[in-house]
Amino acid sequence: MDAVGKPDEDFEIWPENDVSLGIFLRCTTQFLYRRNGDREQICGISYPGLESILRIHKLDNQADIFEDIRAMELAILVKINES
């Protein structure tokens, strides 16, 4: 990644993941934080906030999208909290 957080190379989003990724990106204001010593640590997505986003977009497959987003959330938590 460069200094502004852009990936060093392009990557492809598979069509079957496009909706879930779009909803996930709309959740960027829904992350919850906790204090861990002298720093804040991301601890997950606010599920009521996610539910609101899903409801606003009136998507039929909300349960599948929710599970996709949980998988992305867990992967990001591992990566972010490594340091």
DSSP file (Angstrom, degrees, kcal/mol; ACC not computed):
  #  RESIDUE AA STRUCTURE BP1 BP2  ACC     N-H-->O    O-->H-N    N-H-->O    O-->H-N    TCO  KAPPA ALPHA  PHI   PSI    X-CA   Y-CA   Z-CA
    1    1 A M              0   0    0      0, 0.0     2,-0.1     0, 0.0     7,-0.0   0.000 360.0 360.0 360.0 148.3    0.0    0.0    0.0
    2    2 A D    >   -     0   0    0      4,-2.3     3,-1.8     1,-0.0     6,-0.1  -0.255 360.0 -81.1 -90.7-174.0    1.1    3.5   -0.6
    3    3 A A  T 3  S+     0   0    0      1,-0.3    -1,-0.0     2,-0.1     0, 0.0   0.732 129.0  48.1 -63.5 -24.4    1.0    6.5    1.8
    4    4 A V  T 3  S-     0   0    0      2,-0.1    -1,-0.3     0, 0.0     0, 0.0   0.302 121.2-102.0-101.5  10.5   -2.7    7.2    1.1
    5    5 A G  S <  S+     0   0    0     -3,-1.8    -2,-0.1     1,-0.3     3,-0.0   0.584  72.5 143.0  87.0  10.5   -3.8    3.5    1.5
    6    6 A K        -     0   0    0      1,-0.1    -4,-2.3     2,-0.0    -1,-0.3  -0.641  57.6-104.8 -81.8 141.5   -4.2    2.6   -2.1
    7    7 A P        -     0   0    0      0, 0.0    -1,-0.1     0, 0.0     4,-0.0  -0.298  20.5-126.1 -63.1 150.4   -3.1   -0.9   -3.0
    8    8 A D  S    S+     0   0    0      1,-0.1     2,-0.3    -6,-0.1    -2,-0.0   0.741  92.9  24.0 -68.1 -23.5    0.2   -1.2   -4.8
    9    9 A E  S    S-     0   0    0      0, 0.0    -1,-0.1     0, 0.0     2,-0.1  -0.952  89.4 -99.0-140.2 159.3   -1.5   -3.2   -7.6
   10   10 A D        -     0   0    0     -2,-0.3     2,-0.3    -3,-0.0    -2,-0.0  -0.351  37.2-167.1 -71.8 157.6   -5.0   -3.6   -9.0
   11   11 A F        -     0   0    0     -2,-0.1     2,-0.4    -4,-0.0    -1,-0.0  -0.973  17.6-116.8-144.3 159.1   -7.1   -6.5   -8.0
   12   12 A E        -     0   0    0     -2,-0.3     2,-0.6     0, 0.0     0, 0.0  -0.769  12.5-149.5-101.2 139.7  -10.3   -8.0   -9.3
   13   13 A I        -     0   0    0     -2,-0.4     5,-0.1     2,-0.0    -2,-0.0  -0.941  25.2-127.3-103.4 121.5  -13.6   -8.2   -7.4
   14   14 A W    >>  -     0   0    0     -2,-0.6     3,-2.2     1,-0.1     4,-0.6  -0.436  19.3-120.8 -66.7 141.7  -15.6  -11.3   -8.4
   15   15 A P  G >4 S+     0   0    0      0, 0.0     3,-1.0     0, 0.0     4,-0.5   0.829 111.4  59.8 -54.0 -36.0  -19.1  -10.4   -9.5
   16   16 A E  G 34 S+     0   0    0      1,-0.2     4,-0.3     2,-0.1    -2,-0.1   0.653 109.2  44.7 -70.2 -13.0  -20.7  -12.6   -6.8
   17   17 A N  G <> S+     0   0    0     -3,-2.2     4,-2.6     2,-0.1     5,-0.2   0.457  87.0  93.5-104.5  -4.0  -18.8  -10.6   -4.1
   18   18 A D  H <X S+     0   0    0     -3,-1.0     4,-2.3    -4,-0.6     5,-0.1   0.906  86.7  43.9 -60.4 -48.0  -19.7   -7.1   -5.5
   19   19 A V  H  > S+     0   0    0     -4,-0.5     4,-2.4     2,-0.2     5,-0.2   0.935 114.9  49.0 -65.3 -46.0  -22.8   -6.5   -3.4
   20   20 A S  H  > S+     0   0    0     -4,-0.3     4,-2.6     1,-0.2    -2,-0.2   0.908 112.5  47.9 -61.9 -42.0  -21.3   -7.7   -0.2
   21   21 A L  H  X S+     0   0    0     -4,-2.6     4,-2.7     2,-0.2    -1,-0.2   0.916 110.1  52.8 -64.5 -42.1  -18.2   -5.6   -0.7
   22   22 A G  H  X S+     0   0    0     -4,-2.3     4,-1.2    -5,-0.2    -2,-0.2   0.917 111.9  44.9 -59.3 -43.9  -20.2   -2.6   -1.5
   23   23 A I  H  X S+     0   0    0     -4,-2.4     4,-0.6     2,-0.2     3,-0.3   0.915 111.4  53.8 -66.2 -42.4  -22.3   -3.0    1.7
   24   24 A F  H >< S+     0   0    0     -4,-2.6     3,-1.5     1,-0.2    -2,-0.2   0.921 106.6  51.5 -57.3 -44.8  -19.1   -3.6    3.7
   25   25 A L  H >< S+     0   0    0     -4,-2.7     3,-1.0     1,-0.3    -1,-0.2   0.792 104.3  57.5 -65.3 -26.7  -17.6   -0.4    2.4
   26   26 A R  H 3< S+     0   0    0     -4,-1.2     3,-0.5    -3,-0.3    -1,-0.3   0.616  97.2  65.4 -75.7 -11.5  -20.7    1.4    3.5
   27   27 A C  T X<  +     0   0    0     -3,-1.5     3,-2.7    -4,-0.6     4,-0.2   0.344  65.0 108.0 -89.6   6.2  -20.0    0.1    7.1
   28   28 A T  G X  S+     0   0    0     -3,-1.0     3,-0.5     1,-0.3    -1,-0.2   0.769  80.8  49.1 -60.8 -23.7  -16.8    2.1    7.5
   29   29 A T  G 3  S+     0   0    0     -3,-0.5    -1,-0.3     1,-0.2    -2,-0.1   0.427 100.9  68.8 -90.1   2.0  -18.5    4.4   10.0
   30   30 A Q  G <   +     0   0    0     -3,-2.7    16,-2.8     2,-0.1     2,-0.2   0.306  66.4 122.2-104.8   7.9  -20.0    1.4   11.9
   31   31 A F  E <   -A   45   0A   0     -3,-0.5     2,-0.3    -4,-0.2    14,-0.3  -0.514  53.4-140.6 -73.9 139.2  -16.8    0.0   13.4
   32   32 A L  E     -A   44   0A   0     12,-3.9    11,-2.8    -2,-0.2    12,-0.9  -0.771  15.8-159.0 -98.9 144.0  -16.7   -0.2   17.2
   33   33 A Y  E     -A   42   0A   0     -2,-0.3     2,-0.3     9,-0.3     9,-0.2  -0.867   7.0-168.0-121.4 153.8  -13.5    0.6   19.2
   34   34 A R  E     -A   41   0A   0      7,-2.4     7,-3.0    -2,-0.3     2,-0.4  -0.963  30.3-105.7-136.2 157.7  -12.3   -0.3   22.6
   35   35 A R  E     -A   40   0A   0     -2,-0.3     2,-0.4     5,-0.2     5,-0.2  -0.680  31.1-177.7 -83.0 132.0   -9.5    1.0   24.7
   36   36 A N  E >   -A   39   0A   0      3,-3.4     3,-1.3    -2,-0.4     2,-0.5  -0.812  62.4 -62.0-131.5  90.5   -6.5   -1.3   25.0
   37   37 A G  T 3  S-     0   0    0     -2,-0.4    -1,-0.0     1,-0.2    -2,-0.0  -0.581 119.9 -12.2  68.9-119.8   -4.0    0.3   27.3
   38   38 A D  T 3  S+     0   0    0     -2,-0.5     2,-0.3    -3,-0.1    -1,-0.2   0.269 129.2  60.0 -99.1  11.6   -2.8    3.5   25.7
   39   39 A R  E <  S-A   36   0A   0     -3,-1.3    -3,-3.4    -5,-0.0     2,-0.3  -0.935  78.2-114.0-136.6 160.7   -4.4    2.9   22.3
   40   40 A E  E     -A   35   0A   0     -2,-0.3     2,-0.4    -5,-0.2    -5,-0.2  -0.704  29.1-161.5 -90.4 146.3   -7.8    2.3   20.7
   41   41 A Q  E     -A   34   0A   0     -7,-3.0    -7,-2.4    -2,-0.3     2,-0.3  -0.993  20.7-121.0-131.3 134.2   -8.4   -1.1   19.1
   42   42 A I  E     +A   33   0A   0     -2,-0.4    -9,-0.3    -9,-0.2     3,-0.1  -0.575  29.2 177.9 -71.0 131.0  -11.1   -1.9   16.5
   43   43 A C  E     -     0   0A   0    -11,-2.8     2,-0.3     1,-0.4   -10,-0.2   0.432  50.6 -67.8-116.9  -1.1  -13.3   -4.7   18.0
   44   44 A G  E     -A   32   0A   0    -12,-0.9   -12,-3.9     2,-0.0    -1,-0.4  -0.855  58.2 -54.0 146.1-177.6  -15.9   -5.2   15.2
   45   45 A I  E     -A   31   0A   0     -2,-0.3     2,-0.8   -14,-0.3   -14,-0.2  -0.726  50.2-111.6 -95.0 143.2  -18.8   -3.8   13.3
   46   46 A S     >  -     0   0    0    -16,-2.8     4,-2.3    -2,-0.3     5,-0.2  -0.661  27.1-158.2 -71.2 110.3  -22.0   -2.5   14.9
   47   47 A Y  H  > S+     0   0    0     -2,-0.8     4,-2.9     1,-0.2     5,-0.2   0.858  90.6  54.6 -66.6 -35.4  -24.5   -5.2   13.8
   48   48 A P  H  > S+     0   0    0      0, 0.0     4,-2.0     0, 0.0    -1,-0.2   0.904 110.2  48.8 -61.5 -37.0  -27.5   -2.9   14.4
   49   49 A G  H  > S+     0   0    0      2,-0.2     4,-2.0     1,-0.2    -2,-0.2   0.917 111.9  48.2 -65.2 -43.3  -25.7   -0.4   12.1
   50   50 A L  H  X S+     0   0    0     -4,-2.3     4,-2.6     1,-0.2     5,-0.2   0.915 109.4  53.2 -61.5 -44.0  -25.1   -3.1    9.5
   51   51 A E  H  X S+     0   0    0     -4,-2.9     4,-2.5     1,-0.2    -1,-0.2   0.898 107.9  51.0 -59.5 -40.7  -28.7   -4.2    9.8
   52   52 A S  H  X S+     0   0    0     -4,-2.0     4,-2.7     2,-0.2    -1,-0.2   0.913 109.6  49.8 -62.4 -42.9  -29.9   -0.6    9.1
   53   53 A I  H  X S+     0   0    0     -4,-2.0     4,-1.8     2,-0.2    -2,-0.2   0.923 111.9  48.0 -63.0 -43.9  -27.6   -0.4    6.0
   54   54 A L  H  X>S+     0   0    0     -4,-2.6     5,-1.1     1,-0.2     4,-0.5   0.910 112.9  48.7 -61.9 -42.1  -29.0   -3.7    4.7
   55   55 A R  H ><5S+     0   0    0     -4,-2.5     3,-1.0     1,-0.2    -2,-0.2   0.906 108.2  53.6 -66.1 -41.9  -32.6   -2.6    5.4
   56   56 A I  H 3<5S+     0   0    0     -4,-2.7    -1,-0.2     1,-0.3    -2,-0.2   0.880 110.7  47.0 -59.7 -38.8  -32.0    0.8    3.6
   57   57 A H  H 3<5S-     0   0    0     -4,-1.8    -1,-0.3    -5,-0.2    -2,-0.2   0.504 100.6-139.9 -85.5  -3.7  -30.8   -1.0    0.5
   58   58 A K  T <<5 +     0   0    0     -3,-1.0     2,-0.3    -4,-0.5    -3,-0.2   0.885  32.9 178.0  49.2  51.6  -33.7   -3.5    0.5
   59   59 A L    > < -     0   0    0     -5,-1.1     3,-0.5     1,-0.1    -1,-0.2  -0.657  28.4-147.1 -88.5 141.7  -31.6   -6.4   -0.4
   60   60 A D  T 3  S+     0   0    0     -2,-0.3     2,-0.7     1,-0.2     3,-0.3   0.873  92.8  51.5 -74.5 -38.7  -33.2   -9.9   -0.7
   61   61 A N  T 3>  +     0   0    0      1,-0.2     4,-2.2     2,-0.1    -1,-0.2  -0.325  64.8 144.1 -98.5  51.0  -30.3  -12.0    0.4
   62   62 A Q  H <>  +     0   0    0     -2,-0.7     4,-2.7    -3,-0.5    -1,-0.2   0.845  68.5  55.1 -61.9 -36.9  -29.5  -10.1    3.6
   63   63 A A  H  > S+     0   0    0     -3,-0.3     4,-1.9     2,-0.2    -1,-0.2   0.913 110.3  45.9 -65.1 -41.4  -28.5  -13.3    5.6
   64   64 A D  H  > S+     0   0    0     -3,-0.2     4,-2.2     2,-0.2    -2,-0.2   0.918 113.9  48.3 -65.8 -43.2  -25.9  -14.3    2.9
   65   65 A I  H  X S+     0   0    0     -4,-2.2     4,-2.7     1,-0.2     5,-0.2   0.904 108.6  54.8 -63.9 -41.4  -24.5  -10.7    2.8
   66   66 A F  H  X S+     0   0    0     -4,-2.7     4,-2.3     1,-0.2    -1,-0.2   0.921 109.2  47.3 -57.2 -45.3  -24.4  -10.6    6.6
   67   67 A E  H  X S+     0   0    0     -4,-1.9     4,-1.9     2,-0.2    -1,-0.2   0.888 111.1  51.5 -66.2 -38.6  -22.2  -13.8    6.6
   68   68 A D  H  X S+     0   0    0     -4,-2.2     4,-2.0     1,-0.2    -2,-0.2   0.924 111.1  48.1 -60.8 -43.7  -20.0  -12.4    3.8
   69   69 A I  H  X S+     0   0    0     -4,-2.7     4,-3.0     1,-0.2    -2,-0.2   0.874 107.6  55.0 -67.9 -37.0  -19.5   -9.2    5.8
   70   70 A R  H  X S+     0   0    0     -4,-2.3     4,-2.5     2,-0.2    -1,-0.2   0.900 107.6  50.6 -61.3 -39.3  -18.7  -11.2    9.0
   71   71 A A  H  X S+     0   0    0     -4,-1.9     4,-2.0     2,-0.2    -2,-0.2   0.920 112.8  45.4 -64.5 -42.7  -16.0  -13.0    7.1
   72   72 A M  H  X S+     0   0    0     -4,-2.0     4,-2.4     2,-0.2    -2,-0.2   0.909 111.9  53.2 -65.0 -41.3  -14.5   -9.7    5.9
   73   73 A E  H  X S+     0   0    0     -4,-3.0     4,-2.6     1,-0.2    -2,-0.2   0.934 109.6  47.1 -58.6 -48.7  -14.8   -8.2    9.4
   74   74 A L  H  X S+     0   0    0     -4,-2.5     4,-2.0     1,-0.2    -1,-0.2   0.897 111.9  50.5 -63.6 -40.5  -12.9  -11.1   11.0
   75   75 A A  H  X S+     0   0    0     -4,-2.0     4,-2.0     1,-0.2    -1,-0.2   0.909 112.9  46.3 -63.4 -41.7  -10.1  -11.0    8.3
   76   76 A I  H  X S+     0   0    0     -4,-2.4     4,-3.3     2,-0.2     5,-0.3   0.893 108.9  54.9 -69.0 -39.4   -9.7   -7.2    8.9
   77   77 A L  H  X S+     0   0    0     -4,-2.6     4,-2.2     1,-0.2    -1,-0.2   0.917 109.0  48.2 -60.6 -42.7   -9.7   -7.6   12.6
   78   78 A V  H  < S+     0   0    0     -4,-2.0     4,-0.3     2,-0.2    -1,-0.2   0.944 116.5  43.0 -61.6 -47.6   -6.9  -10.1   12.5
   79   79 A K  H >< S+     0   0    0     -4,-2.0     3,-1.0     1,-0.2     4,-0.4   0.935 116.8  44.9 -65.5 -48.3   -4.9   -7.9   10.1
   80   80 A I  H >< S+     0   0    0     -4,-3.3     3,-0.7     1,-0.2    -1,-0.2   0.885 114.1  48.5 -65.0 -39.6   -5.5   -4.6   11.9
   81   81 A N  T 3< S+     0   0    0     -4,-2.2    -1,-0.2    -5,-0.3    -2,-0.2   0.368  85.5  90.2 -89.1   6.6   -4.8   -5.9   15.4
   82   82 A E  T <         0   0    0     -3,-1.0    -1,-0.2    -4,-0.3    -2,-0.1   0.882 360.0 360.0 -62.9 -38.3   -1.6   -7.6   14.4
   83   83 A S    <         0   0    0     -3,-0.7    -1,-0.2    -4,-0.4    -2,-0.1   0.479 360.0 360.0 -80.5 360.0    0.4   -4.5   15.3
